[in-house]
């Protein structure tokens, strides 16, 4: 808890580190916002063309492409944060060797910068949902909670991988494999209901992937229903997502903290 | 606030030659276990820094200076021992760290300030002051990658200077930046000192430590070797690094290189003087306000003489007539070797610290008595001149020619008959010494001494297994200063050579570099013991000044 209080004390630094991350990605601020809009816009438009004009997938009353983009944007946020965040501490060598501040701010700023992009993507998604003239979901008030959980979960994973990467330089390859596998183990292009026929043990293992409940939560908030009754009601989806995200965050942070004091000995530069 | 207490502080770094990986950790046998060596960066350091102290840390590269600073800053955790730091710590960041090249200078101020623990509001309030201090108003909104390293340093220093710190850590901070900004930093640090802030700085620049610190420590191989006054510590450090493998240590190499350059410039100027005198030899210049009516060389019995023996007493007597009252004047004598107009020796009343009183109209006589005349076989030419002293004071260049009242260029001559077995320009009193001499600098490639110091030459590393036969000291520009045929090691009692870079050649062995430290005001290549006496018209009848070597 005291460690989290430290974050708060250094909130200005977190802010500027995040700004730095965003600025570095997009050279000019105006173009930056434009790109942040353009990328999800193009992706959504492509998926829209594919899943309505080329291969129309029948799926109840929700357009399938909305279903897909609600899975793919949270996933992209997660995957990009993890892959850039893993090496962030190692690469911030000069900073870590010369200055004393909570090192967790470095991966946290990477997550925050990606989160900024995700929020813009979310605006695009909301736009598409609005165009689709679906009734406003009664769970829409959970959207900020879903975003927060996504942030907490991603931060937890990044703490874990970034903390280990400093000492073990092959972690990033494991992370690449993990992300590749994770993509298929998350219901992005298929509805969760399809796992109903799997053996119960495999089913519960599958559900331990925190991204499953997170993606489901996002779909519930904007589309109003969960895909398949595996996780039960929206409340139980929320409960699962919260529990798993919190657990991942705590474990990740603890691992990071344990390793933090040794960072300056191991980082590059 | 502002005190630092370190107790039994040690830091060990694991030095791995390969990248550490999880695979290697899990399967050490499969991967041939990584060779992990540990290196002690610091060992058992106890250090108390009282609030308001300005502490300098010196030591060779790899001695643990930066590690010590990092431990105080809390960047590194000690392997053992405790660090107690009371108060806010600010670090003048090493070049580039804490800055991002793609952000503008202004954004970097916020980022860097936040790293130093300042709030955004605090930085916003101080932004103008920071920019003004760094003198980067024109380029503060340009990306940092367009900044020169000096500009980055200025920004970094300005930010640290404006953070509220009790303790300021500086690591090699004045390596770049122009002189004006360095001055500004120094003034700022002096002010911070006066305010009772604690400063801890690492620097290879001795002058900086001496100027800014009231205490210094010498770190050697991770241990606190000396804790004393800055002057003592820097002296000791310089001496130590010169003595021991001077050529390997970066800092002393830099210092030596600077000295070499300075000495080279001096030799160039000497040659230039000699050339200019050769061209104008026998001519006379000046306004004639003072007129030199005659120059004579007198022997020890005060009789005019034109041939001397090495080691004799030789008095240069110049009679002069003052035509109008002169408030400030100086008299100078220069000796050149006739064969090549090598500048052998030159001195003047001002360089010797002698102030000539106002000269009234009348006649006078000035005597320069050189004893012993340590010149070798050959013919020598002498210049004598009265100069306007005021015009010299204004110039920094010791070789700048002032406006002469009367300048007789290479107009007088004498001869020296030298002892057999010695050649060159000057005679260096010496003896052949078979006994081993403790000060033999045989282990180093470069010897640095002062004019007048003793020197031992020609001793083999493993004792004197092979006696030296010919010992020569040659100046950087090829001027042979002193050669002697020897039966063994030569002990030079007084190396009377003036500041320059010399090579000491023993037979056909590899020449050894010899640097004679700068700081002598005399010109030429040899320092000659001398004294002045002056009879001049005016209120003071006579004035005498002795100047022993």
Interface residues (C-beta under 8 A of the other chain):
Chain A: X10 X12 X13 X15 X16 X17 X19 X20 X23 X24 X27 X94 X95 X96 X97 X98 X99 X100 X101 X164 X167 X168 X169 X170 X171 X174 X261 X262 X264 X265 X266
Chain B: X13 X14 X19 X20 X21 X22 X23 X25 X70 X73 X74 X75 X76 X77 X89 X91 X93 X94 X96 X97 X98 X100 X102 X103 X107 X110 X111 X114 X115 X116 X117 X118 X119 X120
